[in-house]
Amino acid sequence: MKKNIYSAISLYSGAGGLDIGFHNTGRVRSVACYEFDEIFSETLRLNRDRLAVNGVSPIVHQEDLSKEEVVYNLRSKYKGTDIVFGGPPCQSFSIMGKTLSGQKLGTGDPRGMHVYSFLNIIKSVCPVAFLFENVPNIINIKSGALVEELKQAFQSMGYGLWTGIVCAADFGARTFRRRYIILGIRGIAQIPEPTATHTEKAQAELFGTPKLPWKTSKSIFETIKQYELSGYALANHDKVKHSEATKQRFEKLRFGETDNVRKRNRIDPSRPAHSVYVGGTLGKLQARTHIHPYEPRELTARECALVQGFPIDWLLSGRTDAAVQQAANAVPVELAQSLATHIVQLLDAGLHAATCIDSKFGNICLQ
C-alpha cells in the first residue's frame, strides 16, 4: 500500500538539521526553507538537492520572518502545507545568553520576539501538524509565563499538544543535547509522548528495559580516521593549530574533564558528547567546541557536525567559525528524525482534523 508523503516548510532552518531528520523518515517533503542568515542560507542552497523528493527540492527563502510582508507572502505560497517545523532564535532564552540586570532578555531581545512570528505563521499557514523547538531554559522565561502563553495560543487555534524537554541521546543521537519541544496536531485532544529509544547502558542492563544503550561518540572519530587514512579530503575539517602550552594542557586532561582556561570538555568516547555550545552576542559568530578525545586539539567543524548527526559530506558554508556555529545551532538529526516519525505516525492514524483550506502542497489524502 502506497503511503502518503506529507508536505512541510521549515522556519529558522539554520544548516538543515530538522530538515534532514524529517526527510530521513522517507515520508516528508520539504517544499520550502526559511532562513534569514546569509551564510546559513548558502548552506541550505548547497545541500538542497539532497532533500529532494521525487526530483523536487525545497526552495530556500532568505527572509526575515518578523516582517509582516514576508509572512503574508509565505501564507499566499504555502497555506495548507501539512507540517511546519522550526526553532526560533534561542540566544535570548539560553542560560549562556545575554542578561539585563541578572535577567534573561527573553522577548525583550528582538531575537526573542520571533516566537510570536512562529505563532503568527502557524495561524496563517494552518498546517495539520507543527514542531516548535528551543532551549530548555525557555521554560524559565517570565517565570514560565512565556511557554504558557505559547501553549494557550496554539490550543486556541485547535491544536492538541505535547510539550517537554528531551535529551537527544535518548533518541539515538551521539550527543546529550537537550531541547524544549512543542508538538501540535490539529483536532487531537492530547498528543502522546514521543517514545525514547535509548538509555544509559548500565540502566538498560540493571532494569532490563527494551531500550538500546546510548550511542557513543567513539564512532565519530573512527569514521573521521577512516576517511583521513583513505586520503579523502573532508570539507570543513581544518584543524586548529594550538600553542604547545595549550596542547600540553589538553594532553593532561582525562576523558570528561574540563580545561579551566578555555572552558572546553575533553570528550569521553565511551559516552555521547556534550552539546556544542553557541554564543549569544548579536551579530558575532561564536561557538565553543569540545576537545578531541585522542588528539590535543579542539574539534573541527566537520567533527562538530558529526556530533550533531549531519552526513559527513553535508557542506557548511563560510569560514570555520561560521561552520561550527551552524553545527552547534542545529537540532541533532537523529532527534529530529524520531520526532518527525512520531508526527507522521499520528497523521497516518487519521485522528487529526483537516487542513483549513485545500492547497497544492497539502496532502490530498487527508480528510
ZIHUWO-V638616 format. One record per helix or strand of 3 or more residues. SS is the DSSP state (H for helix, E for strand). FROM is the first residue (numbers start at 1). TO is the last residue. If there is no record, write none. Layout:
# ZIHUWO-V638616
{{SS:FROM:TO} {SS:FROM:TO}}
This chain:
# ZIHUWO-V638616
{{E:6:11} {H:17:23} {E:28:34} {H:38:51} {E:59:61} {H:68:78} {E:83:86} {H:106:108} {H:114:125} {E:129:134} {H:136:156} {E:159:167} {H:168:171} {E:178:186} {H:201:207} {H:218:229} {H:244:251} {E:264:266} {H:301:307} {H:320:329} {H:333:348}}
